[in-house]
Amino acid sequence: MLKDGSVREAEQPYMRGGAHEALDPTELTAKFRANCAFGGWDSDRIDALAAFCAGLFEADDLNGLATFRE
């Protein structure tokens, strides 16, 4: 409610980042890095996980993920 008593409403039909409002690759990478930093990770660890994820389809197994557990 505004000072004059009027009300303004807005509607967002889809959440940003979902199937209907997808993030582009640059935005997705930025979100990934921001979430990792928010979790207390330093840039070296973030870079290492990003590199690991980039090679997932060529990996023999996923055992390397254990490196990133706290």
The first five atom37 places (N, CA, C, CB, O) and aatype in JSON, in Angstrom:
{
  "aatype": [12, 10, 11, 3, 7, 15, 19, 1, 6, 0, 6, 5, 14, 18, 12, 1, 7, 7, 0, 8, 6, 0, 10, 3, 14, 16, 6, 10, 16, 0, 11, 13, 1, 0, 2, 4, 0, 13, 7, 7, 17, 3, 15, 3, 1, 9, 3, 0, 10, 0, 0, 13, 4, 0, 7, 10, 13, 6, 0, 3, 3, 10, 2, 7, 10, 0, 16, 13, 1, 6],
  "atom_mask": [
    [1, 1, 1, 1, 1],
    [1, 1, 1, 1, 1],
    [1, 1, 1, 1, 1],
    [1, 1, 1, 1, 1],
    [1, 1, 1, 0, 1],
    [1, 1, 1, 1, 1],
    [1, 1, 1, 1, 1],
    [1, 1, 1, 1, 1],
    [1, 1, 1, 1, 1],
    [1, 1, 1, 1, 1],
    [1, 1, 1, 1, 1],
    [1, 1, 1, 1, 1],
    [1, 1, 1, 1, 1],
    [1, 1, 1, 1, 1],
    [1, 1, 1, 1, 1],
    [1, 1, 1, 1, 1],
    [1, 1, 1, 0, 1],
    [1, 1, 1, 0, 1],
    [1, 1, 1, 1, 1],
    [1, 1, 1, 1, 1],
    [1, 1, 1, 1, 1],
    [1, 1, 1, 1, 1],
    [1, 1, 1, 1, 1],
    [1, 1, 1, 1, 1],
    [1, 1, 1, 1, 1],
    [1, 1, 1, 1, 1],
    [1, 1, 1, 1, 1],
    [1, 1, 1, 1, 1],
    [1, 1, 1, 1, 1],
    [1, 1, 1, 1, 1],
    [1, 1, 1, 1, 1],
    [1, 1, 1, 1, 1],
    [1, 1, 1, 1, 1],
    [1, 1, 1, 1, 1],
    [1, 1, 1, 1, 1],
    [1, 1, 1, 1, 1],
    [1, 1, 1, 1, 1],
    [1, 1, 1, 1, 1],
    [1, 1, 1, 0, 1],
    [1, 1, 1, 0, 1],
    [1, 1, 1, 1, 1],
    [1, 1, 1, 1, 1],
    [1, 1, 1, 1, 1],
    [1, 1, 1, 1, 1],
    [1, 1, 1, 1, 1],
    [1, 1, 1, 1, 1],
    [1, 1, 1, 1, 1],
    [1, 1, 1, 1, 1],
    [1, 1, 1, 1, 1],
    [1, 1, 1, 1, 1],
    [1, 1, 1, 1, 1],
    [1, 1, 1, 1, 1],
    [1, 1, 1, 1, 1],
    [1, 1, 1, 1, 1],
    [1, 1, 1, 0, 1],
    [1, 1, 1, 1, 1],
    [1, 1, 1, 1, 1],
    [1, 1, 1, 1, 1],
    [1, 1, 1, 1, 1],
    [1, 1, 1, 1, 1],
    [1, 1, 1, 1, 1],
    [1, 1, 1, 1, 1],
    [1, 1, 1, 1, 1],
    [1, 1, 1, 0, 1],
    [1, 1, 1, 1, 1],
    [1, 1, 1, 1, 1],
    [1, 1, 1, 1, 1],
    [1, 1, 1, 1, 1],
    [1, 1, 1, 1, 1],
    [1, 1, 1, 1, 1]
  ],
  "atom_positions": [
    [[0.85, -1.17, 0.0], [0.0, 0.0, 0.0], [0.9, 1.24, 0.0], [-0.97, -0.01, 1.23], [1.89, 1.3, 0.73]],
    [[0.54, 2.2, -0.81], [1.29, 3.44, -0.91], [0.77, 4.44, 0.12], [1.2, 4.02, -2.32], [-0.28, 4.24, 0.73]],
    [[1.52, 5.53, 0.31], [1.14, 6.55, 1.3], [-0.27, 7.09, 1.07], [2.14, 7.69, 1.28], [-0.98, 7.42, 2.02]],
    [[-0.66, 7.2, -0.2], [-1.99, 7.73, -0.5], [-3.09, 6.69, -0.36], [-2.0, 8.3, -1.91], [-4.26, 6.97, -0.62]],
    [[-2.72, 5.48, 0.06], [-3.71, 4.43, 0.26], [-3.95, 3.55, -0.95], [0.0, 0.0, 0.0], [-4.64, 2.53, -0.86]],
    [[-3.38, 3.93, -2.08], [-3.58, 3.12, -3.28], [-2.69, 1.88, -3.25], [-3.3, 3.95, -4.54], [-1.68, 1.82, -2.54]],
    [[-3.1, 0.92, -4.01], [-2.4, -0.36, -4.07], [-1.99, -0.62, -5.51], [-3.28, -1.52, -3.52], [-2.77, -0.42, -6.43]],
    [[-0.78, -1.06, -5.68], [-0.29, -1.45, -7.01], [0.06, -2.93, -6.96], [0.96, -0.58, -7.45], [0.66, -3.4, -5.99]],
    [[-0.31, -3.64, -8.0], [-0.01, -5.07, -8.06], [0.7, -5.39, -9.36], [-1.29, -5.9, -7.92], [0.48, -4.76, -10.39]],
    [[1.55, -6.39, -9.28], [2.24, -6.89, -10.47], [2.16, -8.4, -10.44], [3.74, -6.39, -10.53], [2.1, -9.02, -9.37]],
    [[2.15, -8.98, -11.61], [2.07, -10.43, -11.69], [3.26, -10.95, -12.49], [0.73, -10.88, -12.33], [3.61, -10.4, -13.54]],
    [[3.86, -12.0, -11.99], [4.94, -12.67, -12.69], [4.47, -14.1, -12.96], [6.3, -12.65, -11.87], [4.41, -14.92, -12.04]],
    [[4.12, -14.39, -14.21], [3.52, -15.69, -14.49], [4.46, -16.88, -14.29], [3.0, -15.71, -15.88], [4.0, -17.98, -13.99]],
    [[5.75, -16.66, -14.45], [6.71, -17.75, -14.3], [7.91, -17.28, -13.51], [7.16, -18.29, -15.68], [8.31, -16.12, -13.59]],
    [[8.48, -18.18, -12.74], [9.7, -17.86, -11.99], [10.89, -17.8, -12.94], [9.95, -18.91, -10.88], [11.01, -18.63, -13.83]],
    [[11.75, -16.82, -12.75], [12.95, -16.67, -13.56], [13.86, -17.86, -13.31], [13.68, -15.33, -13.24], [14.14, -18.2, -12.17]],
    [[14.32, -18.48, -14.39], [15.2, -19.63, -14.28], [14.48, -20.95, -14.48], [0.0, 0.0, 0.0], [15.12, -22.0, -14.55]],
    [[13.16, -20.91, -14.58], [12.4, -22.13, -14.82], [12.29, -22.42, -16.31], [0.0, 0.0, 0.0], [12.91, -21.74, -17.13]],
    [[11.53, -23.41, -16.65], [11.39, -23.84, -18.05], [10.84, -22.74, -18.94], [10.49, -25.06, -18.13], [11.23, -22.64, -20.11]],
    [[9.94, -21.92, -18.42], [9.32, -20.87, -19.24], [10.13, -19.58, -19.28], [7.94, -20.58, -18.71], [9.93, -18.76, -20.17]],
    [[11.03, -19.4, -18.35], [11.88, -18.2, -18.29], [13.31, -18.64, -18.0], [11.37, -17.21, -17.19], [13.91, -18.24, -17.01]],
    [[13.85, -19.47, -18.89], [15.17, -20.07, -18.68], [16.28, -19.02, -18.65], [15.46, -21.09, -19.77], [16.18, -17.97, -19.28]],
    [[17.34, -19.33, -17.9], [18.53, -18.49, -17.88], [19.41, -18.85, -19.07], [19.32, -18.66, -16.54], [19.48, -20.02, -19.47]],
    [[20.07, -17.85, -19.64], [21.02, -18.18, -20.71], [22.3, -18.72, -20.06], [21.32, -16.92, -21.61], [22.47, -18.58, -18.85]],
    [[23.19, -19.33, -20.82], [24.39, -19.95, -20.23], [25.23, -19.0, -19.38], [25.25, -20.51, -21.33], [25.77, -19.41, -18.35]],
    [[25.34, -17.75, -19.78], [26.11, -16.79, -19.0], [25.46, -16.53, -17.65], [26.27, -15.47, -19.76], [26.14, -16.48, -16.62]],
    [[24.13, -16.36, -17.66], [23.4, -16.14, -16.41], [23.46, -17.36, -15.51], [21.95, -15.77, -16.71], [23.59, -17.23, -14.29]],
    [[23.36, -18.54, -16.1], [23.42, -19.77, -15.32], [24.77, -19.94, -14.65], [23.12, -20.97, -16.22], [24.85, -20.33, -13.48]],
    [[25.84, -19.65, -15.38], [27.19, -19.74, -14.82], [27.36, -18.73, -13.69], [28.25, -19.49, -15.92], [27.93, -19.06, -12.65]],
    [[26.87, -17.52, -13.89], [26.96, -16.5, -12.84], [26.2, -16.92, -11.59], [26.43, -15.16, -13.35], [26.66, -16.7, -10.47]],
    [[25.03, -17.53, -11.78], [24.24, -18.0, -10.63], [24.97, -19.12, -9.9], [22.85, -18.48, -11.09], [25.02, -19.12, -8.67]],
    [[25.54, -20.07, -10.64], [26.31, -21.15, -10.04], [27.45, -20.59, -9.19], [26.86, -22.08, -11.14], [27.63, -21.0, -8.05]],
    [[28.21, -19.66, -9.76], [29.36, -19.1, -9.06], [28.93, -18.3, -7.83], [30.18, -18.21, -10.01], [29.57, -18.38, -6.78]],
    [[27.84, -17.54, -7.96], [27.34, -16.76, -6.82], [26.86, -17.67, -5.69], [26.19, -15.84, -7.27], [27.11, -17.38, -4.52]],
    [[26.19, -18.77, -6.04], [25.71, -19.7, -5.01], [26.88, -20.37, -4.3], [24.81, -20.77, -5.63], [26.86, -20.54, -3.08]],
    [[27.91, -20.75, -5.06], [29.09, -21.35, -4.44], [29.78, -20.36, -3.51], [30.08, -21.84, -5.52], [30.17, -20.71, -2.39]],
    [[29.93, -19.12, -3.96], [30.56, -18.09, -3.13], [29.73, -17.83, -1.88], [30.75, -16.77, -3.94], [30.29, -17.66, -0.79]],
    [[28.42, -17.8, -2.02], [27.54, -17.6, -0.87], [27.72, -18.74, 0.14], [26.07, -17.52, -1.32], [27.6, -18.53, 1.35]],
    [[28.02, -19.93, -0.36], [28.26, -21.08, 0.5], [29.65, -21.08, 1.14], [0.0, 0.0, 0.0], [29.99, -21.99, 1.89]],
    [[30.44, -20.06, 0.85], [31.75, -19.93, 1.49], [32.91, -20.49, 0.69], [0.0, 0.0, 0.0], [34.03, -20.55, 1.19]],
    [[32.66, -20.89, -0.54], [33.73, -21.45, -1.36], [34.59, -20.34, -1.94], [33.16, -22.32, -2.48], [34.08, -19.29, -2.32]],
    [[35.91, -20.58, -2.01], [36.8, -19.62, -2.66], [36.81, -19.87, -4.17], [38.24, -19.72, -2.08], [36.32, -20.9, -4.64]],
    [[37.37, -18.94, -4.92], [37.31, -19.03, -6.38], [38.05, -20.25, -6.92], [37.89, -17.77, -7.0], [37.66, -20.8, -7.95]],
    [[39.11, -20.69, -6.25], [39.83, -21.89, -6.73], [38.94, -23.13, -6.66], [41.11, -22.11, -5.9], [38.94, -23.95, -7.57]],
    [[38.2, -23.25, -5.57], [37.32, -24.41, -5.42], [36.15, -24.34, -6.41], [36.79, -24.49, -3.97], [35.74, -25.35, -6.97]],
    [[35.63, -23.14, -6.6], [34.54, -22.95, -7.57], [35.02, -23.32, -8.96], [34.02, -21.49, -7.54], [34.33, -24.02, -9.7]],
    [[36.22, -22.84, -9.33], [36.79, -23.15, -10.64], [36.98, -24.65, -10.82], [38.12, -22.42, -10.83], [36.73, -25.2, -11.89]],
    [[37.44, -25.31, -9.75], [37.68, -26.76, -9.83], [36.38, -27.52, -10.05], [38.37, -27.25, -8.55], [36.33, -28.45, -10.85]],
    [[35.31, -27.13, -9.34], [34.03, -27.81, -9.53], [33.47, -27.52, -10.92], [33.01, -27.37, -8.44], [32.93, -28.41, -11.57]],
    [[33.61, -26.29, -11.39], [33.13, -25.95, -12.73], [33.87, -26.79, -13.78], [33.34, -24.44, -13.02], [33.25, -27.28, -14.72]],
    [[35.16, -26.95, -13.61], [35.95, -27.76, -14.55], [35.53, -29.22, -14.48], [37.45, -27.62, -14.26], [35.41, -29.88, -15.51]],
    [[35.3, -29.72, -13.27], [34.85, -31.11, -13.12], [33.51, -31.3, -13.83], [34.72, -31.49, -11.61], [33.33, -32.27, -14.57]],
    [[32.58, -30.39, -13.61], [31.26, -30.5, -14.22], [31.34, -30.41, -15.75], [30.33, -29.41, -13.68], [30.58, -31.07, -16.45]],
    [[32.24, -29.59, -16.25], [32.39, -29.45, -17.7], [32.83, -30.76, -18.35], [33.41, -28.34, -18.02], [32.56, -30.99, -19.53]],
    [[33.5, -31.63, -17.59], [33.97, -32.89, -18.13], [33.14, -34.1, -17.72], [0.0, 0.0, 0.0], [33.58, -35.24, -17.91]],
    [[31.97, -33.89, -17.18], [31.15, -35.0, -16.69], [30.84, -36.05, -17.76], [29.86, -34.48, -16.12], [30.87, -37.25, -17.47]],
    [[30.54, -35.62, -18.95], [30.15, -36.58, -19.97], [31.31, -37.42, -20.48], [29.51, -35.86, -21.13], [31.1, -38.47, -21.09]],
    [[32.53, -36.97, -20.22], [33.7, -37.74, -20.63], [34.29, -38.55, -19.46], [34.76, -36.8, -21.2], [35.19, -39.36, -19.66]],
    [[33.78, -38.32, -18.26], [34.33, -38.98, -17.06], [33.99, -40.46, -17.05], [33.8, -38.3, -15.79], [32.91, -40.87, -17.48]],
    [[34.92, -41.27, -16.54], [34.69, -42.7, -16.39], [33.7, -42.98, -15.26], [36.0, -43.43, -16.13], [32.93, -43.93, -15.32]],
    [[33.75, -42.14, -14.23], [32.84, -42.29, -13.09], [32.7, -40.92, -12.42], [33.38, -43.37, -12.08], [33.28, -39.93, -12.86]],
    [[31.93, -40.88, -11.36], [31.68, -39.62, -10.66], [32.38, -39.56, -9.31], [30.2, -39.43, -10.47], [32.03, -38.74, -8.47]],
    [[33.37, -40.41, -9.11], [34.07, -40.44, -7.82], [34.73, -39.1, -7.49], [35.12, -41.54, -7.83], [34.91, -38.78, -6.32]],
    [[35.08, -38.33, -8.5], [35.7, -37.03, -8.27], [34.81, -36.06, -7.51], [0.0, 0.0, 0.0], [35.31, -35.08, -6.94]],
    [[33.51, -36.3, -7.5], [32.61, -35.42, -6.76], [32.92, -35.44, -5.27], [31.15, -35.83, -6.99], [32.68, -34.45, -4.58]],
    [[33.43, -36.53, -4.77], [33.75, -36.63, -3.33], [34.75, -35.56, -2.91], [34.32, -38.03, -3.01], [34.79, -35.18, -1.74]],
    [[35.56, -35.08, -3.84], [36.53, -34.02, -3.55], [35.84, -32.76, -3.06], [37.37, -33.71, -4.78], [36.44, -31.98, -2.33]],
    [[34.62, -32.55, -3.46], [33.93, -31.3, -3.17], [33.01, -31.35, -1.96], [33.15, -30.88, -4.36], [32.33, -30.37, -1.64]],
    [[32.98, -32.5, -1.28], [32.18, -32.6, -0.06], [32.87, -31.85, 1.07], [31.95, -34.08, 0.34], [34.1, -31.79, 1.13]],
    [[32.09, -31.3, 1.93], [32.64, -30.58, 3.1], [32.75, -31.51, 4.27], [31.77, -29.38, 3.47], [33.19, -31.1, 5.34]]
  ]
}
